[in-house]
Amino acid sequence: MRYIRNALTRDPAWEVQSIATNEEAGRELFQEIVGSMDRLGEFDLVILGELEPEFLESGVQSNFERYVAELGGGMIIIDGGLGAFREQ
């Protein structure tokens, strides 16, 4: 994820907000954003990488579905070394 973040950050066309969910503040911010369609709608693209499955409870999944289908948001999910999504 850091390579993607670094590449996007170097491009002045992108405003990047990166959230590390392995820290309490990051988990709280993630839940705040994905729990509100208004907050989620502030973003053009969401990239999820190596996210623990518990972060994608059904309400969050529903919001992401609406974010893409209704708001036209972009979404990329990268499983990574943890392989959490292979188990799903």
Buried (B, 14 or more C-beta within 10 A) or exposed (E): BEEBBEEBEEEEEEEBEEBEBEEEEEBEBBBEBBEEEEEBBEBEEBBBBBBEEEBBEEEBEEBBEBBEEEEEBEEEBEBEEEEBBEEE
